[in-house]
Amino acid sequence: MTEIACIADPEAAYVRAFRARVEARPPGALVLDRTFFFPAGGGQPSDRGILRNSEGGEWAITEVQHRGEAVIHRVTELRRPPRLVAVGDELEGSIDWELRYRHMRAHTAQHLTSSLIFSRTGTRTRRATIGAESSSIELEHPLADSGTWDAIRGSTADRVREDLTVGIRFVPRDEYEATPAARSGLAPLPRSVTRVRLIAIEGIDTVPCGGTHVRRTGEIGSIEFTPVPTTGPIDRVSFRLKEPGSGAPPS
């Protein structure tokens, strides 16, 4: 079993380097006892980065995936060590911070936008796709007109400027299901989830999510939304990020 350490609390997503031990060596991959590399899921791509050992070996992380209770790190050898990596060896992981931080900002921007669409129109997000270059939100029902969308876009910019807290908490599944609430997302919880991870934007929204997020909405920075039709329904919203906003850590 791999501990996915990058989702433990708001600060964990900001960890850029860590040490872990090898638990298994499937072909072309490594399994660690814990990882701060995010495994792809929930519409968010996996992290990338480097693994190194004390003997000079170096491996590029090309993809990170869930495999049951383990996390598989697909690797490409960059520098061969004197001996093969063995179970029990300690490795140092370094995360591609620029990529990770863009995913964090984009995922929080998606939550914020989805929540404001829902609060204004009652329309929930069917699916979200997060990317370093662009992201998209697919809606349950089309928005009626561009005027509605203009108001939502303005509200999103306002909430970024307000620099709201983004928090994380875990609750038992039965507690989560015993207090049903109107939520902005439609994605169902997998049957295997017994402890629900909730992302809460201060005073705006609380939804289940396993992704990485920024600590405050101010870090999102400016959001450039793809122009939408000026007439007719709007059933998909796409956006990309510009420069990080207030409180962004140094690169």
C-alpha positions in Angstrom: 0.0 0.0 0.0 1.3 3.4 -0.9 0.6 6.5 1.2 -0.4 9.3 -1.1 1.1 12.0 1.1 0.5 15.0 -1.2 -3.2 15.1 -0.3 -3.0 14.9 3.5 -3.5 18.6 4.2 -3.2 22.0 2.4 0.5 22.2 3.1 1.3 18.7 1.7 0.6 19.9 -1.9 3.5 22.4 -1.6 6.2 19.7 -0.8 8.6 19.6 -3.7 11.1 16.9 -2.5 10.8 13.9 -0.3 12.4 10.5 0.6 10.7 7.1 0.3 11.5 3.4 0.1 11.0 1.1 -2.8 8.3 -1.5 -2.1 8.1 -3.2 -5.5 9.7 -3.1 -9.0 7.1 -3.9 -11.7 8.5 -3.7 -15.3 9.4 -0.1 -16.2 8.1 1.2 -12.9 8.7 1.6 -9.2 6.3 1.4 -6.2 7.2 3.4 -3.1 5.9 3.2 0.5 4.8 6.8 0.2 4.7 9.4 -2.5 4.2 13.1 -3.0 3.8 12.6 -6.7 0.0 12.9 -7.5 -1.4 9.9 -9.3 -3.8 10.8 -12.2 -7.4 10.9 -11.2 -10.6 13.0 -11.0 -9.8 14.8 -14.2 -6.3 15.9 -13.0 -3.2 14.6 -14.8 -0.4 13.0 -12.8 2.7 14.8 -11.6 6.1 14.4 -13.2 9.6 14.7 -11.8 12.8 12.8 -10.9 13.7 10.0 -8.6 17.4 9.6 -7.5 19.4 7.3 -5.3 22.6 7.8 -3.3 24.6 5.9 -5.9 24.0 8.3 -8.8 21.0 6.6 -10.4 18.4 9.0 -11.8 15.0 8.2 -13.2 12.4 10.5 -14.9 8.8 10.0 -13.7 6.7 9.9 -16.9 3.4 9.0 -15.3 1.9 8.1 -11.9 -1.1 5.8 -11.7 -3.3 4.1 -9.1 -3.1 0.3 -9.1 -5.4 -0.9 -6.3 -3.8 0.2 -3.0 -0.4 0.8 -4.7 0.8 3.8 -6.7 2.8 2.9 -9.8 5.5 5.4 -10.9 6.4 4.8 -14.5 10.0 5.7 -15.0 12.6 6.2 -17.8 16.2 5.8 -16.8 18.3 8.9 -17.1 21.5 7.8 -15.3 22.3 4.2 -14.6 23.5 3.3 -11.0 26.2 0.7 -10.3 23.5 -1.8 -9.3 19.8 -2.3 -9.9 17.4 -0.7 -7.5 16.2 -3.2 -4.9 13.2 -3.4 -2.6 14.0 -1.5 0.5 16.3 1.1 -1.2 15.7 4.7 -0.3 15.1 7.2 -3.1 14.7 10.9 -3.2 11.9 12.3 -5.3 11.8 15.8 -6.8 8.6 17.1 -8.2 8.3 19.2 -11.3 7.0 22.2 -9.4 6.0 24.4 -12.3 3.7 21.6 -13.6 2.3 20.7 -10.1 1.6 24.3 -9.2 -0.3 25.0 -12.5 -2.4 21.9 -11.8 -3.1 23.2 -8.2 -4.2 26.6 -9.5 -6.3 25.2 -12.3 -8.1 22.7 -10.1 -9.0 25.3 -7.6 -10.1 27.7 -10.4 -12.4 24.9 -11.6 -13.9 24.3 -8.2 -14.5 28.0 -7.8 -16.1 28.5 -11.2 -18.2 25.4 -10.9 -19.5 26.5 -7.5 -20.5 29.9 -8.8 -22.2 28.5 -11.8 -24.2 26.2 -9.4 -25.1 29.0 -6.9 -26.4 31.3 -9.6 -28.1 28.8 -11.9 -28.4 25.4 -10.1 -26.4 23.8 -12.9 -23.9 21.3 -11.7 -20.6 20.2 -13.2 -20.8 16.8 -15.0 -17.1 16.5 -15.6 -13.9 18.6 -15.3 -10.7 18.2 -17.1 -7.6 19.9 -15.6 -4.5 20.7 -17.6 -1.3 22.8 -17.3 -2.2 24.7 -20.5 -6.0 24.6 -20.5 -8.9 23.2 -18.5 -12.6 22.7 -19.1 -15.9 22.2 -17.3 -18.7 20.2 -18.8 -22.1 21.2 -17.4 -25.2 19.2 -16.5 -27.4 21.6 -18.4 -26.6 24.5 -20.7 -26.5 28.0 -19.4 -29.2 30.0 -20.9 -27.3 33.0 -22.3 -24.1 34.9 -22.4 -25.4 37.5 -19.9 -25.6 34.8 -17.2 -22.1 33.7 -18.1 -20.7 37.3 -17.9 -22.1 37.6 -14.4 -20.5 34.3 -13.3 -17.2 35.2 -14.9 -17.2 38.5 -13.0 -18.0 36.8 -9.7 -15.1 34.4 -10.2 -12.7 37.2 -10.6 -14.1 38.9 -7.5 -13.6 35.7 -5.4 -10.0 35.4 -6.6 -9.4 39.0 -5.5 -11.0 38.3 -2.1 -8.2 35.7 -1.5 -10.5 33.2 0.3 -9.2 30.2 2.3 -9.2 26.8 0.6 -9.4 24.1 3.2 -9.2 20.3 3.4 -10.9 17.9 5.8 -11.8 14.3 6.0 -15.1 12.8 7.2 -16.4 9.2 7.4 -18.5 8.2 4.4 -21.6 7.6 6.5 -21.3 11.1 8.0 -21.0 12.6 4.6 -24.0 10.7 3.3 -26.1 11.4 6.4 -25.9 15.2 5.8 -26.8 15.5 2.1 -26.3 19.0 0.7 -26.6 20.7 -2.6 -23.2 20.3 -4.2 -21.8 21.7 -7.4 -20.4 18.4 -8.8 -22.1 15.3 -10.1 -19.2 12.8 -10.0 -20.2 9.9 -7.7 -18.0 8.6 -4.9 -16.3 5.3 -5.7 -17.7 2.4 -3.6 -14.2 1.9 -2.2 -14.1 5.3 -0.5 -14.8 5.1 3.2 -13.1 8.3 4.3 -14.3 11.3 2.2 -11.8 14.1 1.4 -13.6 17.4 1.2 -12.3 20.6 -0.4 -13.9 23.7 1.0 -13.6 27.2 -0.5 -14.4 29.7 2.3 -18.1 30.5 2.3 -18.5 29.2 -1.3 -18.5 25.5 -1.7 -17.6 22.1 -0.2 -17.2 19.1 -2.5 -15.4 15.7 -2.4 -12.1 15.8 -4.3 -8.8 13.9 -4.3 -6.8 16.5 -6.2 -4.1 19.1 -5.2 -5.2 22.6 -4.5 -3.8 26.0 -3.6 -4.2 27.4 0.0 -6.1 30.5 -1.0 -8.0 31.7 -4.1 -5.7 34.6 -4.5 -3.0 32.2 -5.7 -5.1 31.3 -8.7 -4.3 34.6 -10.4 -6.1 35.8 -13.5 -8.2 33.3 -15.4 -8.7 33.7 -19.1 -11.9 32.1 -20.2 -12.3 30.9 -23.8 -14.8 33.1 -25.6 -18.3 31.6 -25.4 -21.1 32.1 -28.0 -22.9 35.4 -27.7 -26.2 33.6 -28.5 -27.6 30.2 -27.7 -26.9 27.8 -24.8 -23.5 27.4 -23.2 -22.8 23.8 -22.1 -19.0 23.9 -21.7 -16.6 26.4 -20.2 -12.9 26.4 -21.0 -10.2 28.4 -19.4 -6.4 28.9 -19.1 -4.4 30.6 -16.4 -2.1 33.6 -16.6 0.4 34.6 -14.0 0.0 33.4 -10.4 -1.7 35.7 -7.9 -1.1 36.9 -4.4 0.6 34.5 -2.0 2.2 32.4 -4.7 5.3 30.6 -3.4 8.6 31.3 -5.3 9.3 29.0 -8.2 
